[in-house]
Amino acid sequence: MDNEYMEAIAQAKANLEEVRERGVEALISWDEIEAKYFTPEEIAASDLRVAMMIELAHTQDDNDISQHELEPLLLS
């Protein structure tokens, strides 16, 4: 194993130990991560994609349509 890999492993172990020591304080919510790393536009686009996928899944369930049967409807 090369030196860079070994250093990354050592850093990961140190990070894990820090998380263990801090306990619950080390945890952050997805909303905090999302707000820190994504723009409002990216968040809105992601939320829209999720809503569309959920609606497709509900439509499949409600109408007993398989993924294979649904694909031609989406592509037309």
C-alpha positions in Angstrom: 0.0 0.0 0.0 1.3 3.4 -0.8 2.0 6.2 1.7 -1.0 8.3 0.6 -3.4 5.4 1.2 -1.9 4.7 4.6 -2.2 8.4 5.6 -5.9 8.4 4.4 -6.6 5.3 6.5 -4.9 6.9 9.6 -7.0 10.2 9.1 -10.2 8.2 8.7 -9.4 6.3 12.0 -8.7 9.6 13.8 -11.9 11.1 12.4 -13.9 8.1 13.6 -12.3 8.3 17.1 -13.3 12.0 17.3 -16.9 11.2 16.3 -17.0 8.5 19.0 -15.7 10.9 21.6 -18.2 13.7 20.6 -21.1 11.3 20.4 -24.4 12.8 19.4 -22.8 16.3 19.1 -20.9 15.0 16.0 -24.1 14.3 14.1 -25.6 16.8 11.8 -28.9 16.6 9.9 -29.3 16.2 6.2 -31.0 19.6 6.1 -27.8 21.1 7.6 -25.6 19.4 5.0 -27.9 20.3 2.2 -28.0 24.0 3.2 -24.2 24.1 3.5 -23.3 22.4 0.2 -26.2 23.1 -2.2 -27.7 26.2 -3.6 -31.5 26.9 -3.2 -31.9 26.1 -6.9 -30.2 22.8 -6.6 -32.3 21.9 -3.6 -35.5 22.8 -5.4 -34.5 20.7 -8.4 -33.7 17.8 -6.2 -37.0 18.1 -4.4 -38.8 18.2 -7.7 -37.0 15.0 -8.9 -37.9 13.2 -5.7 -41.6 14.3 -5.9 -41.8 13.1 -9.5 -40.3 9.7 -8.5 -42.7 9.3 -5.6 -45.6 10.2 -7.9 -44.5 7.6 -10.4 -44.2 5.0 -7.7 -47.6 5.8 -6.4 -49.1 5.7 -10.0 -47.5 2.3 -10.5 -48.9 1.0 -7.3 -52.3 2.4 -7.8 -52.7 1.1 -11.3 -50.7 -2.1 -10.9 -48.2 -1.1 -13.7 -44.8 -2.6 -13.8 -41.7 -0.6 -14.6 -41.5 -2.3 -18.0 -45.1 -1.3 -18.8 -44.5 2.3 -17.5 -41.4 3.0 -19.6 -43.2 3.4 -23.0 -45.7 5.8 -21.4 -42.8 8.0 -20.1 -40.9 8.0 -23.4 -43.9 8.9 -25.6 
